[in-house]
Amino acid sequence: MPGDNIPSMFTNARGVNINGGQFNNVGRDQINSTNYYSTEPLERLWQLIHDVGAGYNSETRYPPPQCHPETRRDVLKLLLDWIHSDSPHSIMWLYGPAGAGKSAIAQTIAETAHDQNMLAASFFFWRGDPKRNNPRYTFLSLAHDLALSIPELREYIEQAIRANPRILQASLEDQFEKLILEPCRSLSRERRYRGVLVIDGLDECDKGQTQQRVLYIFAKALLEVIPFRILICSRPEPAIRDAFNTDRFRAYLCRVALDATFRPTRDIEIFLSSEFERIRTSPNYLHIPFPFPWPAPGVIYELTDKASGQFIYAKTVVKFVDDEYFNPCEQLEHILHPEIDLDPESNSPFHDLDMLYHQILSSNPRRSKARDVMRALLSGALPNSNMSTSFERTPRTIECLLFLREGDVLSILCGMHSVLEIGSPNDEIHILHASFSDFLRNSSRSGYFFVGDDEDLHGFLAYRCLRVIDHESQVSGGNREVFTWGQFDMFDHAWMNWGYYCSRSNLNDDVLDALRAVIRQNSNFMKLLGSYLTEFFCDEDPYRMVDMTEIFLRQAGVTLQRLRVNPSNQYANITQRLLDCRKGFLFQADQPISESLNDRIDGLSHCLISGRMMSAFLSGKVVSIGNDCSCTRAEEATSLLFLPCSESTFRNVYHIQFSVAIVKQVGVEVRKAKRRLSNLYRVLALCDPCPELLNLLPVVIAETKSRSHRDEVLKWLESSPPEYKSQTLPLIEQLHQLPKMF
């Protein structure tokens, strides 16, 4: 019979499973045979994904991130309870910022679930791997895992591949439908398996649209009775958040934020204590004479505080200290005191952390704009003693500072939710981790994204504030009602602090050029100041303008103090111009004036010193700021409150000797009553040292009772021009001899 020869082909064979194909029994001469499906469907699937390495136990990921046994207990319990529960929430989104420990939690959950025979499948995305930074292999890998972890699914998955081998090259949607969803539907309810499918690092998958595509594919499973729950871990990127906010997920989604609720600070402290003890007792360091205790008291608290809930920081610290080729004690000192030069053979102690931050920033298509926004955020958070220098770092305010269009800041920061807390356009933006600030302020670590040290950042703000005043002055023409709220707040901040920022800056070329531009005659800045002074002289209720004038004089004063610290020819024209601006201005009256102008000048200086206004007012306008013509340099002009300008081609133009008025008023206050001396300390910042004021200072110093007042007077004296040295040195000595009771 034809079939009689068949057994001879498979003599003594056991467990033979033939799927298709044509076979020929070859006797003595070989006859061609064609084998169409010589491999199993699951084997063919494996051939496609064998080098992807996205599973929880893949060698590609070794060593994987893991939770320390004594940490993360609360969040791990929550997740495991959810896996075992009958909750209708079949998908969980665990989200948190970069470095918060999401991958370690995902890894620990996957390992624990595997030990409990509850792991259905896993896929760990990674941006640095071309096979794990896109979803090309995601559903193929998950299908292969499911076939192995749930034996009942294997035959259905294999049937799908046999029926249509091209499914392995089909769209993601079709792969999910045919290789995962349909096989799950085929399981009878009695054979339902309860487990978890773990997806980590979805934010590292290609672009936002691709991330949403993956989520929407998973959403199809939520309407089915699937034999597993889905855990997705990622940063809170906008595309992912927006997808989860849709109706597709609302009834099935549970969200868990890795925030302070889970006490990460406590866990980091436990981790650091345990790891430092392990290092101290390690055989690798038996030759090291560790001090006792090591680390010193307070060190673990300091490092924990620096971590800001960021496990990657703590793990990076341990990794750097635990280097068998270096002394752990010295390595820890490098962490605690980074100004100490590192061994030239040693890498940065924060290499891993730096790589993470570089990756986040470099993925931004508007890198230069992102760097400017980072500068604004860090400069706005600089420590200082001047409360007025703090400003709300909202998207709206930063847009006004940087001259960006409305909505630009949120667009620029779209991919940075892992390191920044970003809300609405009117909510302050917060940097989530102290280590991110450290990274941005260290040029060797941040490279292109370096924002500068304190002086650089103050210089950045000085430049931007001067630009804001100049630009908004031109746009508004002095009419503040045309400002948006953001422009209003930013303009006020700039006007109140430009000198403060200049005084603490490195006075780089940008700052100096901006200063020259705004204080020149007829600049928008000077025109606006002139309008304020005009309003003072011609308005019956000019208190607002007195405030703005006082602020200008004060800001010019602190700038002059900074310029005099290291005198340079580069600064000479700026210094002289600021001195002229503080001396006074030109006022053009509508008609000739006499003593009434004296009253008004007295009124301005009196209001600045005592806070009370005098009632005289005039008709006219301020035509320029600064008394720098020959008529004000004449000796007889040094004691006059005002005098006609002999160089002006217009009628009724007068020099207002503002500095003379203040000195005169200070003298009146000193002689009138010592109880009013408290007003005088702040007035010193409004005018420059001169013999008349210096002669009054012994009385003021004798009545100085607080450290802050002493420091104000001392700083003012130390900034005096060299020609007054013979008068200032004895006064400085008098200040140093004050009792140290305050």
C-alpha positions in Angstrom: 0.0 0.0 0.0 1.1 3.6 -0.5 1.3 4.2 3.1 3.3 1.1 4.0 6.6 3.0 3.6 5.7 5.9 5.9 6.7 4.4 9.2 10.2 3.7 7.9 10.7 7.4 7.6 10.1 8.0 11.3 11.2 4.8 12.9 11.4 5.1 16.7 10.4 8.7 16.5 8.6 10.2 19.5 6.5 13.3 19.9 6.6 14.2 16.2 4.4 17.2 15.4 4.2 18.0 11.6 2.6 21.2 10.4 2.2 21.3 6.6 5.0 20.5 4.1 5.8 17.9 1.5 7.9 14.9 2.4 9.7 12.3 0.1 11.2 9.0 1.3 14.6 8.8 -0.2 16.0 5.4 -0.7 19.4 5.3 -2.4 19.2 8.5 -4.6 18.3 11.8 -3.1 15.0 13.3 -4.2 14.3 17.1 -3.6 12.0 17.9 -0.7 10.3 21.2 0.0 9.6 22.3 3.6 7.3 25.3 3.8 6.8 25.6 7.5 9.8 24.0 9.1 9.7 26.1 12.3 7.0 26.5 15.0 4.9 29.7 14.9 6.2 30.7 18.3 9.8 30.1 17.1 9.2 32.4 14.2 7.8 35.0 16.6 10.9 34.6 18.8 13.2 35.1 15.8 11.7 38.5 15.4 12.1 39.6 19.0 15.0 37.6 20.4 17.4 40.6 20.5 14.9 43.2 21.6 15.6 42.6 25.3 12.6 44.4 26.7 11.6 41.8 29.3 11.9 42.3 33.0 14.7 39.6 33.2 16.5 40.4 29.9 20.3 40.3 29.9 20.2 43.5 27.9 18.9 45.4 31.0 21.3 43.8 33.5 21.6 44.9 36.2 18.0 46.1 36.3 16.9 48.8 38.7 15.5 47.4 41.9 13.9 48.6 45.1 15.9 48.2 48.3 14.1 45.5 50.4 13.3 48.0 53.2 12.0 50.7 50.9 8.9 51.5 48.7 6.8 49.2 50.9 3.7 51.4 50.7 3.5 51.8 47.0 4.5 48.2 46.3 1.7 47.0 48.6 -0.8 49.3 46.9 0.1 47.9 43.5 0.1 44.2 44.6 -3.2 44.6 46.3 -4.6 46.1 43.1 -3.3 43.2 41.1 -5.0 40.7 43.4 -8.2 42.6 43.8 -11.5 42.5 41.9 -11.5 46.3 41.3 -13.1 47.4 38.0 -10.0 49.6 37.5 -8.1 47.2 35.2 -5.4 49.7 34.2 -3.1 51.5 36.6 -1.0 54.6 35.7 2.0 55.0 38.0 3.6 58.3 37.2 6.3 60.5 38.6 9.2 62.8 37.6 12.5 61.6 36.2 14.6 59.7 38.7 11.7 59.1 41.1 12.2 55.3 41.0 9.4 54.3 38.6 11.5 51.7 36.8 12.7 50.1 40.0 9.1 49.8 41.2 8.1 48.3 37.9 11.0 45.9 38.0 10.1 44.8 41.6 6.5 44.4 40.7 7.4 42.2 37.7 9.8 40.1 39.8 7.3 39.7 42.6 4.4 38.9 40.2 6.6 36.3 38.5 7.4 34.6 41.8 3.7 34.5 42.5 2.9 33.1 39.0 1.1 36.4 38.3 3.3 38.0 35.6 1.5 37.9 32.3 4.0 39.9 30.3 6.4 42.9 30.5 8.0 45.5 28.2 10.5 48.1 29.4 10.9 50.9 26.9 14.3 52.7 26.7 15.0 55.8 24.7 18.6 54.8 24.0 17.8 51.5 22.2 16.4 51.6 18.7 14.4 48.4 19.3 13.0 49.7 22.6 12.3 53.4 21.9 9.4 52.6 19.5 6.4 50.2 19.6 7.5 48.2 16.6 8.2 45.1 18.8 5.9 45.9 21.8 2.9 43.7 21.0 5.0 41.0 19.4 7.0 40.7 22.6 3.9 40.8 24.8 2.3 38.1 22.7 5.3 35.9 23.1 5.3 36.4 26.9 1.6 35.7 27.1 2.1 32.4 25.2 4.7 31.3 27.7 3.0 32.6 30.9 -0.5 31.5 30.1 -0.3 28.0 28.5 -4.0 28.1 27.5 -3.2 31.1 25.3 -0.4 29.5 23.4 -2.4 27.4 21.0 -4.6 30.4 20.1 -1.6 32.6 19.4 0.1 29.9 17.3 -3.1 29.4 15.4 -3.3 33.1 14.6 0.3 33.0 13.2 -0.4 29.9 11.2 -3.6 31.3 9.7 -1.9 34.5 8.7 2.0 34.6 8.9 1.9 38.2 7.7 0.4 39.2 11.0 4.0 39.4 12.3 4.5 42.4 9.9 1.0 43.9 10.3 0.0 47.1 12.0 0.2 47.4 15.7 -3.5 47.5 16.0 -3.9 44.3 14.0 -1.1 42.6 16.0 -2.8 43.4 19.2 -6.2 42.3 17.9 -5.1 38.9 16.5 -2.2 38.0 18.8 -3.5 39.2 22.1 -7.2 40.2 22.2 -8.7 37.4 20.2 -6.7 34.7 22.0 -7.9 36.1 25.3 -11.5 36.0 24.1 -11.1 32.3 23.4 -10.4 31.5 27.0 -13.3 30.1 28.8 -14.4 31.9 31.9 -13.5 28.9 34.1 -10.0 29.1 32.9 -9.5 32.8 33.5 -6.1 33.7 34.6 -5.5 36.7 36.9 -2.1 38.5 36.4 -0.5 41.7 35.4 1.1 43.1 32.3 3.8 45.6 33.1 4.8 48.4 30.8 7.5 50.8 31.9 8.9 54.0 30.4 6.2 54.7 28.0 7.4 58.3 27.9 10.6 57.0 26.3 8.7 55.6 23.3 9.2 57.8 20.3 6.9 60.8 20.1 3.8 61.9 21.9 1.5 60.7 19.1 3.1 57.3 19.2 2.7 57.1 23.0 -1.0 57.9 22.6 -1.4 55.3 19.8 -0.1 52.6 22.2 -2.5 53.7 24.9 -5.4 53.8 22.6 -4.6 50.2 21.4 -4.6 49.1 25.1 -7.9 50.9 25.6 -9.6 48.4 23.3 -8.8 45.7 25.8 -10.6 47.5 28.6 -14.0 46.7 27.1 -13.1 43.0 27.1 -12.8 40.5 29.9 -9.0 40.1 29.7 -7.1 37.8 32.0 -4.7 40.4 33.3 -4.4 43.9 34.6 -2.2 46.5 32.9 0.3 48.6 34.9 1.8 51.5 32.9 4.7 53.5 34.5 5.9 56.8 32.9 6.7 60.4 33.5 3.7 62.7 33.4 4.2 63.9 29.9 1.4 65.9 28.3 0.6 63.4 25.6 0.2 60.5 28.0 -1.8 62.6 30.5 -4.1 63.8 27.7 -4.7 60.3 26.5 -5.6 59.1 30.0 -7.9 62.0 30.4 -10.2 60.8 27.6 -13.4 58.9 28.0 -11.8 55.7 26.8 -10.0 55.3 30.1 -12.1 57.2 32.6 -14.1 54.2 34.0 -11.2 51.8 34.1 -8.2 53.9 35.1 -6.6 54.2 38.5 -3.8 56.8 38.9 -1.0 56.7 41.4 1.5 59.7 41.7 4.9 59.0 43.1 4.8 62.0 45.4 5.3 62.8 49.1 2.4 60.6 50.0 4.7 57.5 49.8 7.4 59.2 52.0 10.3 58.9 49.6 12.5 60.9 51.9 12.3 58.2 54.5 13.0 55.5 52.0 16.0 57.4 50.6 17.4 57.8 54.1 17.0 54.0 54.7 18.6 53.2 51.4 21.6 55.5 52.0 22.1 54.2 55.6 22.0 50.6 54.4 24.3 51.2 51.5 26.9 53.1 53.4 27.0 50.4 56.0 27.4 47.8 53.3 30.3 49.8 51.8 31.9 50.3 55.2 31.9 46.6 55.9 32.7 45.4 52.4 35.8 43.2 52.0 36.9 45.5 49.2 37.6 48.2 51.7 39.2 46.3 54.6 42.4 48.4 54.1 40.5 51.7 54.5 40.6 53.2 58.0 37.0 54.5 58.1 36.4 57.1 60.8 33.7 56.5 63.3 31.0 57.2 62.7 31.0 57.1 58.9 29.3 59.0 57.4 29.6 61.8 59.9 26.4 62.8 61.7 24.1 64.8 59.5 25.6 63.6 56.2 22.8 61.2 55.3 20.2 63.9 56.2 22.1 66.3 53.9 22.2 63.9 51.0 18.5 62.9 51.6 17.5 66.5 51.5 19.5 67.1 48.3 17.8 64.2 46.7 14.4 65.9 46.9 12.7 62.5 46.7 14.8 61.5 43.7 16.1 58.0 44.0 18.3 58.3 41.1 20.3 60.9 43.0 20.8 58.6 46.0 21.7 55.7 43.8 24.2 57.8 41.8 25.8 58.9 45.1 26.2 55.3 46.2 27.5 54.2 42.8 30.2 56.9 42.9 31.2 56.3 46.5 31.3 52.5 46.0 34.2 52.4 43.6 36.8 49.9 44.6 39.6 51.9 42.9 39.1 54.9 45.2 38.8 55.6 48.8 35.0 55.8 49.8 35.7 58.5 52.4 37.3 60.7 49.8 34.7 59.9 47.2 32.0 61.0 49.7 33.9 64.2 50.3 33.7 64.9 46.5 30.0 64.6 46.7 29.6 66.9 49.8 32.1 69.5 48.6 32.1 69.5 44.8 34.4 72.5 44.7 37.2 70.1 45.5 38.9 69.0 42.3 38.1 65.5 41.4 40.8 63.0 40.6 41.5 63.5 36.9 41.2 59.7 36.4 37.7 59.8 37.9 34.5 60.4 36.1 31.8 62.9 37.2 30.1 61.6 40.4 26.8 62.3 38.7 27.4 60.9 35.3 24.1 58.9 35.2 22.1 61.8 36.5 23.7 64.2 34.0 22.9 61.8 31.2 19.3 61.8 32.2 19.1 65.6 32.4 20.9 66.0 29.0 18.5 63.6 27.5 15.5 65.5 28.8 16.8 68.9 27.6 18.3 67.7 24.3 15.0 66.3 23.2 13.5 69.8 23.2 13.4 71.2 19.7 13.7 74.7 21.0 16.8 74.3 23.1 18.0 77.9 23.2 14.5 79.1 24.3 14.4 76.3 26.9 17.7 77.4 28.2 16.5 81.0 28.5 13.4 79.8 30.4 15.7 77.8 32.7 17.7 81.0 33.4 14.5 82.8 34.2 13.4 80.1 36.6 16.8 79.8 38.4 17.4 83.6 38.5 14.0 84.1 40.0 14.8 81.7 42.8 18.1 83.3 43.8 18.6 83.8 47.5 18.7 87.4 48.5 17.8 89.8 51.4 15.6 92.0 49.2 12.0 90.7 49.4 11.1 92.8 46.3 13.3 90.8 44.1 11.2 87.7 44.2 8.7 87.4 41.4 6.2 84.8 40.4 7.8 82.6 37.9 4.6 81.9 35.9 4.5 81.2 32.2 2.8 84.6 31.6 5.5 86.5 33.6 8.4 84.7 31.9 6.9 85.4 28.5 6.9 89.1 29.4 10.5 88.9 30.7 11.8 87.1 27.5 9.5 88.9 25.0 7.8 85.6 24.0 4.4 85.3 22.6 1.5 84.3 24.8 1.5 80.5 25.2 5.1 80.1 24.2 6.5 79.0 27.6 4.1 76.1 28.0 4.9 75.0 24.5 8.7 75.3 25.1 8.4 73.3 28.3 6.1 70.6 26.8 8.5 67.8 27.3 9.9 68.8 30.7 7.2 67.7 33.1 9.6 65.2 34.6 11.8 67.9 36.0 9.4 70.8 36.4 6.1 71.2 38.0 4.0 73.0 35.3 0.4 74.1 35.8 -1.7 76.7 34.1 -0.3 79.9 32.4 -0.8 81.7 35.7 0.6 79.1 38.1 4.2 79.3 39.2 6.6 76.8 37.6 8.7 74.9 40.2 11.9 72.9 39.7 11.2 69.5 41.2 14.7 68.5 42.1 17.5 70.4 43.7 20.0 68.2 41.7 18.5 69.6 38.5 19.4 73.2 39.6 22.9 72.0 40.5 23.3 70.4 37.1 22.2 73.6 35.3 24.6 75.7 37.3 27.6 73.5 36.7 29.2 74.2 33.2 31.2 71.0 33.1 28.1 68.9 33.7 25.4 70.8 31.7 27.5 72.1 28.8 25.2 73.9 26.4 22.5 74.1 29.0 24.7 75.9 31.5 22.8 78.9 32.9 25.6 80.5 34.9 26.5 81.2 38.5 24.8 83.7 40.8 26.6 86.7 39.1 25.7 85.4 35.6 22.0 84.9 36.6 21.8 88.4 38.2 23.4 89.7 35.0 20.8 87.9 33.0 18.0 89.4 35.0 19.6 92.9 34.9 19.7 92.8 31.2 16.2 91.4 30.8 14.7 94.0 33.2 16.4 96.9 31.5 15.0 95.6 28.2 11.6 95.2 29.7 11.5 98.8 31.0 12.7 100.2 27.7 10.3 98.1 25.6 7.2 98.5 27.8 7.9 102.3 28.1 7.9 102.6 24.3 4.7 100.4 23.9 2.7 102.1 26.7 3.9 105.6 26.3 3.6 105.9 30.1 0.0 104.7 30.1 0.1 101.6 32.3 -3.5 100.8 31.6 -2.6 99.3 28.3 -0.5 96.5 30.0 -1.7 93.0 30.4 -1.5 91.6 34.0 1.7 89.8 33.1 3.2 93.0 31.6 2.1 95.0 34.6 3.7 92.7 37.1 6.9 92.3 35.1 7.3 96.0 34.5 6.8 96.8 38.2 9.4 94.1 39.1 11.9 95.4 36.5 11.5 99.0 37.7 11.9 98.1 41.3 15.0 95.8 40.9 17.1 96.6 37.8 19.8 98.3 39.9 19.7 95.5 42.5 20.4 93.0 39.7 23.1 95.2 38.2 24.8 95.5 41.6 25.0 91.7 42.0 25.9 90.9 38.4 29.3 90.4 36.7 28.6 93.5 34.6 29.1 91.7 31.4 28.9 93.4 28.0 25.2 92.7 27.7 24.5 94.4 31.0 26.7 97.4 30.3 25.3 97.9 26.8 21.8 97.7 28.1 22.6 100.3 30.8 24.1 102.7 28.3 21.0 102.3 26.1 18.5 103.0 28.8 20.2 105.9 30.6 21.1 107.9 27.6 19.2 111.1 26.9 15.8 110.7 25.3 15.7 106.9 25.8 12.3 105.4 26.5 13.5 104.8 30.1 14.4 108.4 30.6 11.2 109.7 28.9 9.2 107.5 31.3 11.0 108.8 34.3 10.5 112.3 33.0 6.8 111.7 32.8 6.7 110.5 36.4 8.6 113.6 37.6 6.3 115.8 35.5 3.3 114.2 37.1 4.8 114.9 40.5 5.4 118.5 39.8 2.0 119.1 38.1 -0.4 116.7 39.9 -2.2 117.4 43.1 -2.0 113.8 44.2 1.4 112.5 43.1 2.2 109.9 45.8 2.5 107.1 43.2 5.1 109.2 41.2 7.1 109.9 44.3 7.4 106.1 44.9 8.5 105.5 41.3 11.1 108.4 41.6 12.4 107.1 44.9 12.8 103.6 43.4 14.8 105.0 40.4 17.1 107.0 42.7 17.7 103.9 44.9 18.3 101.6 42.0 20.7 104.0 40.4 22.5 104.3 43.8 23.1 100.5 44.2 24.3 100.4 40.6 26.8 103.1 41.3 28.0 101.3 44.4 28.8 98.2 42.2 30.5 100.3 39.5 32.8 101.8 42.1 33.9 98.5 43.6 36.3 97.9 40.7 36.5 101.2 38.8 37.2 100.8 35.1 37.3 103.1 32.1 34.8 100.8 30.6 32.3 102.0 33.3 33.3 105.7 33.3 30.6 107.0 31.0 27.9 105.0 32.8 29.0 106.1 36.2 29.0 109.8 35.2 25.6 109.5 33.6 24.0 107.9 36.6 25.6 110.6 38.9 24.1 113.3 36.6 20.7 111.6 36.7 20.7 111.6 40.5 21.7 115.2 40.7 18.5 116.4 39.0 16.7 117.2 35.7 15.5 119.9 33.4 12.0 121.3 33.9 10.3 123.5 31.4 7.6 125.6 33.0 4.7 127.1 31.2 5.6 130.5 32.7 8.4 132.0 34.7 8.6 130.6 38.2 10.3 131.6 41.4 9.8 130.5 45.0 6.9 128.2 44.1 9.4 125.8 42.5 11.5 125.8 45.7 8.4 124.7 47.5 7.7 121.9 45.1 11.3 120.6 45.2 11.2 120.8 49.0 7.9 118.9 48.8 9.5 116.1 46.8 12.5 115.6 49.1 10.3 116.1 52.2 8.0 113.3 51.0 10.9 111.0 50.3 12.3 111.4 53.7 9.3 111.8 56.0 6.5 110.3 53.9 4.5 113.5 54.0 3.6 115.6 50.9 3.6 119.4 50.7 0.9 121.1 48.6 2.5 123.2 46.0 2.2 122.2 42.3 3.2 123.7 39.0 2.4 123.7 35.3 5.0 122.4 32.9 7.0 119.2 32.1 10.3 117.5 32.6 12.3 117.7 29.4 15.4 115.7 30.2 17.0 113.7 33.1 20.4 114.6 34.4 22.1 117.9 35.3 25.3 117.7 33.3 25.7 121.1 31.6 28.1 123.9 32.5 25.7 126.0 34.5 25.2 123.2 37.2 29.0 122.7 37.5 29.5 126.3 38.6 30.5 126.7 42.2 27.6 129.0 43.0 25.2 126.4 41.8 26.1 123.8 44.4 23.7 125.1 47.0 20.7 126.1 44.8 17.6 124.1 44.6 17.0 125.3 41.0 18.5 127.6 38.5 17.8 128.7 34.9 19.6 126.7 32.2 21.8 129.1 30.3 22.4 126.6 27.5 18.8 125.8 26.6 17.3 127.5 23.5 13.8 127.3 25.1 12.2 129.7 27.5 11.5 128.9 31.2 13.8 125.9 31.4 15.3 125.2 34.8 17.7 122.8 36.4 16.1 121.1 39.4 18.9 120.4 41.8 17.4 117.3 43.3 20.5 116.1 45.2 20.8 119.6 46.9 17.2 119.3 48.0 17.7 116.0 49.6 20.8 117.0 51.5 19.0 120.1 52.7 16.1 118.1 53.9 18.3 115.6 55.6 19.9 118.4 57.6 16.6 119.7 58.6 15.4 116.3 59.9 18.7 115.6 61.8 18.5 119.0 63.6 14.7 118.8 64.2 14.4 115.5 66.1 16.6 112.5 66.6 13.5 110.3 66.8 13.1 110.7 63.0 16.6 109.4 62.2 15.1 106.0 61.2 13.8 107.7 58.0 17.3 108.8 57.1 18.9 105.4 56.7 16.9 104.5 53.6 17.4 108.0 52.2 21.2 107.5 52.0 20.6 105.3 49.0 18.9 108.2 47.2 21.9 110.4 47.0 25.7 110.2 46.7 28.2 111.1 49.4 29.1 114.8 49.6 30.8 117.0 52.3 27.4 118.3 53.6 26.0 114.8 54.2 29.3 113.4 55.6 29.3 116.3 58.1 25.9 115.1 59.4 26.8 111.4 59.7 28.4 111.5 63.2 25.1 112.3 64.7 23.4 109.6 62.7 26.0 107.0 63.6 25.8 107.8 67.3 22.1 107.0 67.2 22.5 103.8 65.2 21.0 100.9 67.2 20.7 98.0 64.8 23.0 95.9 62.7 21.0 96.4 59.5 21.2 100.2 59.8 24.9 100.0 60.6 25.5 97.9 57.5 23.5 100.3 55.3 25.6 103.3 56.4 28.9 101.3 56.1 28.1 100.1 52.6 27.2 103.7 51.6 30.5 105.1 53.0 32.6 102.4 51.4 31.2 103.2 48.0 32.2 106.9 48.3 34.5 108.4 45.6 38.2 108.4 46.5 38.2 112.2 47.0 36.2 111.9 50.2 38.5 109.3 51.7 39.7 111.7 54.4 36.1 112.2 55.7 34.9 108.6 55.2 37.7 106.7 57.0 37.0 108.2 60.4 33.3 107.5 60.0 33.9 103.9 59.0 36.1 103.5 62.1 33.3 105.0 64.2 30.9 102.5 62.8 33.2 99.6 63.6 33.5 100.8 67.2 29.8 100.6 67.8 28.8 98.1 70.6 28.2 94.6 69.3 24.9 94.3 71.2 22.9 94.2 68.0 
